[in-house]
Amino acid sequence: MASAGANLDDRPDSAPLDQDPSRRAALLELLGVLDGHDYRFVTATPGTHTRVVARPDRQEARSLRDVLGWSLPFAPGVVPEDVLALLQAAGAVSPRDGGRMGADLRVSSVRNTLFLHSAFPTLAHDSVFLGPDSYRFADLIAARMGSLPAGARILDYAAGAGVGGIIAARQHRDSMLTLADVNPKASFLSSINAEFAGLDHRIVTATTPTAVPGDFDLIVTHPPFMMDSEGRAYRDGGDLYGARLSLDWVLAGIEKLTAGGRLILHTGVSIVDGRDVLLERIEAEVRGPEWTVDYHELDPDIFSEDLDQPAYAEVERIAAVGLCITRQGSGGAGA
C-alpha cells in the first residue's frame, strides 16, 4: 500500500515545511481549532490500524477522527470548513481516488494535548512517528521525572513529534525545553506541537546527544529499536538486535547530565534465548557510585508481528523497557 502522503515535500509545488511560516501558522491554528472541536484520537499500532481500515465500512471517512486519525479519504462536506481551509493553507491535503481528498498529516492526543505527526502508513524514511510507544513513554516520564530545579533544562533527544519533552515540560512549566532531531520534518512538527502546548523551546539539529550544546537536568529519549530492512531512521535501531542506538544514546546522554540530573529512556529490546541484550550492556558500562540505575520491563511482548521477519529468527520476544539513570550529586532531578 502506498503512503498516504506521509512525505509532504514529495509534491513538486511543496516548499520545505520548516521554511514556510505560513504553513506553520496554519498548522498551529489547526491544533487550536481541533481542540475547540474537542478532537481526540489515540493512535494504535500499525497492525491494528491496518486491520481497522480494511473493514468494509471503513473505506471512506465519516468523521473528523476518520480523516485526521485513521487517515481515511474523505468526500467534500465531511470535514468542517474551518478545518479544511487550514489543512489546505498548510498544504496538508491532497487528492485521492474517486474525487476524494486525504489529509497528509495525523493529529493524536497524548495526556490531553494534541500532536501533529505523519499520516498512515508511515513508509517514508523521514516519517514523524507517534504510536503506542509514545503513550508508554509519556506515562514513564510523568511517573519518573521527579522534581526539577527552577529553570530546569530539559532535552528531548530524537524528539520526533516531541511527545517526551513536551509532557515533561508541561509538568514543570519553569523550564527550558530543547527538542533535538536530525529530521527537519520532526523538528518542524515538534516545534509547532510545543508552541501549541505553550512551552518555551529551542530546536537543535543533532546526530548524537554530544552534539547538543549544554548540560541538562532531565534528558528524555525514545530511540528507534527495530531491525528494519529498509533502514528507516524513525524505526531502525542498528545492530545489537536493534538496541545499538539505545545503548549509544544512553552512554552519550548521561555524560550531559547535571549533578542530580536524570536520563529517562523508553525503548524496545530483543530478548534472545532469555537474555535482554541491552540490559547486559548497560550493566557492564554504567557502573560505579556516580550512577543510580533503574531498569524494568514495561510490556513483555510488543510488535509480535515482526518476529516473522528473517532478522528476528533468533528473537523470542520484543519487550518495551524503561530505564532511569540518575547522576548523583546535589540539585537536578529528585527521587
NORLIN-V355638 format. One record per pair of residues at least 24 apart in sequence whose C-alpha atoms are under 10 Angstrom apart, sorted by the first residue. I is the first residue (numbers start at 1). J is the second residue. Records with the same first field share a line. If there is no record, write none. Layout:
BEGIN
I: J, J
END
This chain:
BEGIN
1: 121, 123
2: 120, 121, 122, 123, 124
3: 104, 119, 120, 121, 122, 123, 124
4: 71, 72, 73, 94, 96, 102, 103, 104, 105, 118, 119, 120, 121, 122, 123, 124
5: 71, 92, 93, 94, 95, 102, 103, 104, 105, 118, 119, 120, 121, 122, 123, 124, 127
6: 92, 103, 104, 105, 106, 117, 118, 119, 120, 121, 122, 123, 124, 125, 126, 127, 128, 129
7: 104, 105, 118, 119, 122, 123, 124, 125, 126, 127, 128, 185
8: 91, 92, 93, 94, 104, 105, 118, 119, 124, 126, 127, 185
9: 91, 185
11: 91, 94
13: 91
14: 90, 91, 92
15: 91
16: 184, 185, 188
17: 90, 91, 184, 185, 187, 188, 189
18: 184, 185, 186, 187, 188, 189, 191
19: 184, 188
20: 90, 188
21: 90
22: 89, 90, 91
23: 86, 87, 88, 89, 90, 91, 92
24: 89, 90, 188, 189, 191, 192
25: 86, 89, 90, 192
26: 83, 85, 86, 87, 88, 89, 90, 91, 92
27: 83, 86, 87, 88, 89, 90, 91, 92, 116, 189, 192, 193, 196
28: 86, 90, 116, 189, 191, 192, 193, 194, 195, 196
29: 82, 83, 86, 87, 192, 196
30: 82, 83, 84, 85, 86, 87, 89, 90, 107, 116, 196
31: 83, 86, 107, 113, 114, 115, 116, 192, 193, 196, 197
32: 114, 196
33: 82, 83, 86
34: 64, 68, 82, 83, 107, 114
35: 109, 112, 113, 114
37: 64, 80, 83
39: 64, 65, 68, 69, 107, 108, 109, 114
40: 64, 65, 68, 69, 107, 108, 109, 110, 112, 113, 114
41: 65, 66, 68, 69, 70, 106, 107, 108, 109, 110, 114, 115
42: 69, 70, 107, 108, 109, 110, 130, 131, 132, 135
43: 69, 70, 106, 107, 108, 109, 110, 130, 131, 132, 133, 134, 135
44: 69, 70, 130, 131, 132, 133
45: 130, 131, 132, 133, 302, 303
46: 120, 121, 122, 131, 132, 303
47: 303, 304, 305
49: 120, 121
50: 120, 121
60: 100, 102
61: 100, 101, 102
65: 106, 107, 108
66: 106
67: 101, 102, 103, 104, 105, 106, 107, 119
68: 102, 103, 104, 105, 106, 107, 108, 116, 117, 119, 120
69: 103, 105, 106, 107, 108, 109, 119, 120
70: 103, 106, 107, 119, 120, 121
71: 102, 103, 104, 105, 106, 107, 118, 119, 120, 121
72: 96, 100, 101, 102, 103, 119, 120
73: 97, 98, 99, 100, 101, 102, 103
74: 98, 99, 100, 101, 102, 103
75: 99, 100, 101, 102
76: 100, 101
92: 119
105: 189
106: 130
109: 135, 163
110: 134, 135, 138, 139, 163, 167
111: 135, 138, 139, 142, 163, 167
112: 167
113: 163, 166, 167, 170, 193, 194, 196, 197
114: 163, 193, 194, 196, 197
115: 161, 162, 163, 166, 189, 190, 192, 193, 194, 196, 197
116: 161, 162, 186, 188, 189, 190, 191, 192, 193
117: 160, 161, 162, 185, 186, 189, 190, 193
118: 161, 185, 186, 189
122: 232, 234
123: 230, 232
124: 230, 232, 233, 234
125: 183, 230, 231, 232, 233, 234, 235
126: 160, 182, 183, 184, 185, 186, 232, 233, 234
127: 160, 161, 183, 185, 186, 232, 233, 234, 235
128: 159, 160, 161, 162, 183, 184, 185, 186, 187, 189, 190, 233, 234
129: 159, 160, 161, 186, 234, 235
130: 160, 161, 162, 163
132: 302
133: 222, 266, 267, 268, 302, 320
134: 160, 161, 162, 163, 164, 222, 266, 267
135: 163, 164
136: 164, 266, 267, 298, 299, 320, 321, 322
137: 163, 164, 167, 220, 221, 222, 264, 265, 266, 267, 298, 320, 321, 322
138: 163, 164, 165, 166, 167, 168, 220, 266
139: 164, 167, 168
140: 164, 220, 264, 265, 266, 298, 321, 322, 323, 324
141: 165, 167, 168, 171, 218, 220, 221, 263, 264, 265, 266, 322, 324
142: 167, 168, 170, 171
144: 262, 263, 264, 322, 323, 324, 333, 334, 335
145: 171, 172, 217, 218, 219, 220, 261, 262, 263, 264, 324, 333, 334, 335
146: 171, 172, 218, 262, 332, 333, 334, 335
147: 171, 172, 218, 331, 332, 333, 334, 335
148: 172, 174, 175, 217, 218, 260, 261, 262, 331, 332, 333, 334, 335
149: 174, 175, 217, 260, 261, 331, 332, 333, 334
150: 174, 175, 176, 331, 332
151: 175, 176, 217
152: 176, 177, 216, 217, 218, 261, 332, 333
153: 177, 178, 214, 215, 216, 217, 218, 219, 257, 258, 261, 332
154: 178, 179, 201, 215, 216, 217, 218, 219, 220, 261, 262, 263
155: 179, 180, 201, 202, 204, 209, 212, 214, 215, 216, 217, 218, 219, 220, 221, 253, 256, 257, 263
156: 180, 181, 209, 218, 219, 220, 221, 222, 263, 264
157: 181, 182, 204, 205, 206, 207, 208, 209, 212, 219, 220, 221, 222, 223, 249, 253
158: 182, 183, 186, 187, 204, 205, 206, 207, 208, 209, 220, 221, 222, 223, 224, 234, 249
159: 183, 186, 187, 190, 191, 203, 220, 221, 222, 223
160: 184, 185, 186, 187, 188, 189, 190, 191, 221, 222, 223, 234
161: 185, 186, 187, 188, 189, 190, 191, 192, 193, 194
162: 186, 187, 189, 190, 191, 192, 193, 194, 221
163: 190, 193, 194, 220, 221, 222
164: 219, 220, 221, 222, 264, 265, 266
165: 190, 194, 201, 218, 219, 220, 221
166: 190, 191, 193, 194, 195, 197, 198, 199, 201
167: 194, 197
168: 218, 219, 220
169: 194, 197, 198, 199, 200, 201, 218
170: 194, 197, 198, 199
173: 198, 199, 200
174: 199, 200
175: 199, 200, 201, 217
176: 200, 201, 202, 216
177: 201, 202, 203, 216, 218, 219
178: 202, 203, 204, 212, 213, 216, 219
179: 203, 204, 205, 206, 212
180: 204, 205, 206, 207, 208, 209, 211, 212, 221
181: 205, 206, 207, 208, 209, 212
182: 206, 207, 208, 233
183: 207, 233, 234
186: 234
208: 245, 248, 249, 252, 253
209: 248, 249, 250, 251, 252, 253, 254, 255, 256
210: 249, 251, 252, 253, 254, 255, 256
211: 252
212: 253, 256
213: 256
214: 256, 257, 258
215: 253, 254, 255, 256, 257, 258, 259, 261
216: 253, 254, 255, 256, 257, 258, 259, 260, 261, 262, 263, 332
217: 256, 257, 258, 259, 260, 261, 262, 263, 326, 327, 331, 332, 333
218: 253, 254, 256, 257, 258, 260, 261, 262, 263, 264, 326, 332, 333
219: 250, 253, 254, 256, 257, 261, 262, 263, 264, 265, 324, 325
220: 250, 253, 262, 263, 264, 265, 266, 324
221: 246, 249, 250, 253, 263, 264, 265, 266, 267
222: 246, 249, 264, 265, 266, 267, 268, 322
223: 247, 248, 249, 250, 265, 266, 267, 268
224: 266, 267, 268
225: 266, 267, 268, 269, 270, 318, 320
226: 267, 268, 269, 270, 303, 306, 311, 312, 318
227: 270, 306, 309, 310, 311, 312
228: 306, 309, 311
229: 309, 310, 311
237: 267, 268, 269
240: 269, 270, 277, 278, 281
241: 269, 270, 271, 272, 277, 278, 311, 312, 314, 315, 318
242: 267, 268, 269, 270, 277, 278, 311, 312
243: 267, 268, 269, 270, 276, 277, 278, 279, 281
244: 277, 278, 281
246: 278, 282
247: 277, 278, 279, 281, 282, 285
250: 282, 286, 323, 324, 325
251: 282, 285, 286
253: 325
254: 286, 291, 325, 326, 327
255: 327
256: 327
257: 325, 326, 327, 328, 332, 333
258: 326, 327, 328, 329, 330, 331, 332, 333
259: 290, 326, 327, 328, 329, 330, 331, 332, 333
260: 290, 291, 325, 326, 327, 328, 329, 330, 331, 332, 333, 334, 335
261: 325, 326, 327, 328, 329, 330, 331, 332, 333, 334
262: 291, 292, 293, 324, 325, 326, 327, 328, 332, 333, 334, 335
263: 293, 323, 324, 325, 326, 327, 333
264: 294, 295, 322, 323, 324, 325, 326
265: 295, 321, 322, 323, 324, 325
266: 297, 298, 320, 321, 322, 323, 324
267: 297, 298, 319, 320, 321, 322, 323
268: 297, 298, 299, 300, 301, 302, 303, 318, 319, 320, 321, 322
269: 297, 300, 301, 302, 315, 317, 318, 319, 320, 321
270: 301, 307, 312, 314, 315, 316, 317, 318, 319, 320
271: 300, 301, 314, 315, 316, 317, 318, 319
272: 312, 313, 314, 315, 316, 317, 318
273: 314, 315, 316, 317
274: 315, 316, 317
275: 315, 316
276: 318, 319
278: 321
279: 321, 323
282: 323
286: 325
289: 327, 328
290: 325, 326, 327, 328, 329
291: 325, 326, 327, 328, 329
292: 324, 325, 326, 327, 328
293: 323, 324, 325, 326, 327
294: 322, 323, 324, 325, 326
295: 321, 322, 323, 324, 325
296: 320, 321, 322, 323, 324
297: 321, 322, 323
298: 322, 323
END
